[in-house]
Amino acid sequence: MNPPELYPFISFTRDINDKRKTTVENKLSGDTVKCFANARKMKPHCDVRILLVTGWICNIPGAWTSSNITMSTVLGDIFDGYDKKLSPKYDHAASDRQVVVTVNIFINSMFSVSEANMDYSMSMFLRERWVDERLRYVDDQNFTRLELDYSLFDQVWMPDMFILNEKFSNFHEVTIPNKMVHVYPDGTVQYSARVTGTFFCKMNLRKYPFDTQSCHFEVESCNEL
């Protein structure tokens, strides 16, 4: 969701005694707040788009507070009583408890193919999508989707998917876990994680070095075993 167009209602003044301080006035409410930013690069009457860059350390009354509180309230509501130990359809009939999970991958790079070890290595974004009706919410604020902070990832039920032909792999953790979880109003959950790994590939080398190999990437659910 794009930030609201604030610039018709914002004015800037700079404290000549302290060039680090810039006063921002919200003309709608008359409130003012001092922002400690790199004010040396800001002229006395700046375009508000500069504020959006330095606004991470500024609190403008009436601008973002309402939306942030609303989003926090929505997250609090959908996780109230939510139990990640139970699958999304735990209360359905036995014949309708399976959760349909759509899986796709976006390959960043494929950097090793080994005939001797019969494997290949690649870096990718592994994506999963499913519906958890317990996470539905009314989108009154036109959020379109909620992007969860990584501290909330462990609170969401996840499919028990594994990579069948995996030799070893790992998630990227710098500077924070390279994962993303979006929740949509209808309860659809979109999960994405950056993974690098090495995977087994059964090769027929009888025509080597003039051979052509077809390597697979196979995923399954533990419940299907």
N, C-alpha and C positions, 0 to 999 in steps of 0.2 A: 504494500500500500504506500503510495507516494505521500510525503509530508504535506500538510495544508499550505496554501499560498498565504504566507504571513506578511510579505513585504509591504503591502499598502498600509499596514497598521503599526509598523515598527520604525523607530528612529534611533540613531546612534549619537552619542556624544562621548568625547574622550576626556579623561581627567588629565589636565596639563601638568599637574603636580606628580602624577604617577602614570607613566606611559603604559604600564601593564594593565591598567584598569579601563574598562570600557562600560559605559552605562547603556543598557538597552531598555527602551520604554515601549510598553505595549499600549498603544493609543486606545484600544478597545476598553481596557480595564483601568488604565492609568497606573498600573503597577510598574515598578522598575526593579532591575536586578543588576548587580555588578558582575561582569564576567571576567575572570582572570585568564586571559588568552594572550596570544602574541599580538598585542594591540599596536605594536610599532608598524605593522604592515596594514593597519586599518585606518582609513581616512575618517575624518569626523562624520561624514555622511556616506556610509558604505551601503552597498547592495546587500540585502538580507541573506543572499546565498552564501556569503562569507560566514555569517552566523551559523548556518547549518553545518559548516565544517568544524567550527570551534564550539558548537552548541552542545557537545558531549559533556562539557564541564559547566554549562550554564543552565539555570532553571528559569524558564520563562513562564510565569503564571498564566494559566488559561490556554497555553499552546499545546503542550504534550501531556500534561498531567492527567486530564480527563480520559484520553485514549489509553494511556498506560494503566490507569486504575481499572478501566473497563476490561482490557485484555487480561489483567491479573485476576479480575473477578471471574471471567469466563474460564480461565485455567483452573481456578479454585473450584468452580462448580463442576466441571467435567471430571475432575480427579477426586471429588468428594465421594467416598464409598467405593472408589474404583479398586479392584483387586487384580493385579497383573498375574497372579498365580492361576487365574481362571481364564480360559480361552474366550474369545468374543461370543461364541455360541454355546457356552456351557449349559445354559438353561433351555436350549432347544431340544427337540426330540432326538433320540439317538441317531436316527437316519439323516439328520440335518445339522450335525455338529462340526462337520468339516469346514474349515476356513479356506476359501479360494485365495491363493497368493500368486500374484503376477510378478515374475522375476525378469529383469533385463540387466545387461551390463554395457557399460561404455568403456572401451579399451583405450587407455591413455598411451600405452606403449607396450610393445612385445620385444623384449631385449635379449632373449636367449632361447635357442632351440638346440637340444643336445641329442644326437643320435646315440651316443654311447650310453647315456643315462635314460634315454627314451622319455624325455620330459621337455617342457617349455616353461618359460617364465614371463609374466606380464604384470603390469600395473593397471588397475581398472577402478571404476566406480560401480559397485554392486548395489542394485536398487531392488526394493521389494515394495509391493503395494497390496493392501488388503483393507477390509472394512471391519471396523469395530464400532458397533452401534452404541456402545456405552459412552463413546467420546463425541457423540453428536451435540451440537450447540446451535443456538439461534444467532445468526450473523446480523445483528441489528446495526453494527458499526461498519459493515462492509469490509471486514478484515480479509475476506476471500479465503484465507487460510491462517493457521497459527503455526509459527515456527518455534518449536520448543528449544529452550536452552539445554545445553548438553547435560546439565545437572539433573534434568527431568527424564533423560533417556531410560534410566533404570526403573522408572515408574510405569512404563508402557509395556504391555504384553507384546512379545516378539515371536514370530514363527520359528519353529525348531528346524530350520533349514541347515544343511551342511553340504559341502562340496565333495562329491563322491570320489573324484580323481585327484584330490589335493595331496601333495607331498608335504608341503609346509607353506604357511602364509602368515601375514600379520597386518594389523590395522595401522594406519599412520596416526601418530599422536602429537606431532609438532605443528603449531604451538599448543593447540588443544586437540582433542580427538576429532579427526576429520570425518565427522558423521553429521547427518542432518535428519530431522524428523519433522514433517509437516502434518498437521491435522486439519481436515476440511470439514465444513459444517455437516455433511451427511455422515461423518464418522470414518471417512476414508483416511487411511494413514499411509504416508509416503516416507519410506526409509531409504537413506542412501549412505554408503560408507566407502571410503577409499581403501582399497586392498591391494597389496602386492604379494605375489606368491609364485610357487613352482608347482606344476600340475603334470600328472602322468599322461603320457601319450603312447599308445601301443603302435609301433611302427613296423612296417614290412620293408626290410632293407635288401631284398633279393636283387633289386635293380639298381642299388646304390653304386655310383653317385648320381644316377639318372632317374631317381625315384621321385614320386610325389606322395606326400603324406597328408592325411586328414586328421587333425587333432580336435578332440571334443572337450567341452566344459560342461560337466554334469552336476546337477544339484538335485537333492532329494530331501524329503522330510523324514525325521526319525520315526514318526508314527506310521510310515509306510513300510518300515522294515519288518 
